[in-house]
Amino acid sequence: MERPFGSVLTAMVTPFTTDGALDLEGAQRLATRLVDGGNDGLVISGTTGESPTTSDEEKDRLLRAVIEAVGERASVIAGVGTFDTAHTIEAARHAEKAGAAGVLVVTPYYSKPPQEGLVAHFTAAADATDLPVMLYDIPSRSGTKIALDTMLRLAEHPKIVAVKDATGDIATTTEILAATDLAYYSGDDIATLPLLAIGAVGVVSVVAHVCTRHYVEMVAAVDAGNLAEARRLNAEVLPAVIAIMTRTQGAIMAKAALELTGVLANRTTRPPLVDATAAQVDELRNDLRRVAGLLP
């Protein structure tokens, strides 16, 4: 099974100091812990990394710091997608210079371009560098789904090699998997097991910040044909998935979970996100205690 970026990747949060400044030392510690725990890839400056509220200069510094910390042991993927094709191209070129292993390019958001616009945007981004590209299909955030025919056309590009799938559309994903060599990664924690079962090669996870082991073992179980064990692991991690991904925005709760488990010193986010409240943290603590080994 071709896994261009590994099998278990965390969509990494961006640590900040309590006054909202970029915490590069914290980012390096977090990246090292994630890779030590079993991640073979990290996605930097995705949505969970609060990319809308970090500057291009901060993204570059963050990417270089993480590559310095773990780049020899894991694929470090740079989130470069924006709603502006020229800006996306520029970001991809900066990521290549920084040493990224690949780029994640999300569907342009807000402007809701037609499918021909998507083809032009993704093709331009892929042509801009020699890096392999992972498309990010998340219509709930972008407002536009990559249509089946569009995905089939994009699959013909030699540098478009993977898709982070957060569509919730198992039927279309199954068709694409049958018709192309694209490597699919689950982009929605709750859908990871179903996507693995139909041929996805791995996951880009938020919950893996605290549950990497579960996803590593789940992928291995599916590879081995042991669906009973995969289902057991999926049920075991479910309280964390619900706690982090359904209470409020994922980055907010992922940072709270990392603070609870002692990995981050604080749970600071940047506006328009808001930090998890004390009540949310209490509920999160109770949920995480239901997952064996996470909290005392």
Secondary structure, 3 states (H helix, E strand, C coil): CCCCCCCEEEECCCCECCCCCECHHHHHHHHHHHHHCCCCEEEECCCCCCHHHCCHHHHHHHHHHHHHHHCCCCEEEEECCCCCHHHHHHHHHHHHHHCCCEEEEECCCCCCCCHHHHHHHHHHHHHCCCCCEEEEECHHHHCCCCCHHHHHHHCCCCCEEEEEECCCCHHHHHHHHHHCCCEEEECCHHHHHHHHHHCCCEEEECCHHHHHHHHHHHHHHHHCCCHHHHHHHHHHHHHHHHHHHCCCCHHHHHHHHHHHCCCCCCCCCCCCCCCCCHHHHHHHHHHHCCCCCCCC
